[in-house]
């Protein structure tokens, strides 16, 4: 079980990130579901192609999985010819964003105390 510096457990706590937030499920699950549907591949076929279990797919698409592991997502995508690429979406001024980000991070830490 993960421990915070003060010795209390943070298990089950919602981890928020300033630049990437979602409520129910990671949007990557929707992306995988969409490409699987577009390709017309069944979960059983995807299992054979990727080595990822059909139970994992069921948990992603209809179950309780909220944050799948990247390596599992990437394996499923690669098995049907897709990859994840980092693409620059905007220019970020680090000098002006750092103080904002630090304030946000400090606020999140205060909420956990």
Secondary structure, DSSP 8 states (H G I E B T S, - for coil): --B-TTS-B-TT----BTTB--SSS-HHHHHHHHHHHHHT--HHHHHHHH---HHHHHHHHTSS--S--HHHHHHHHHHTT--------S---HHHHHHHHHHHHHHHHHHH-
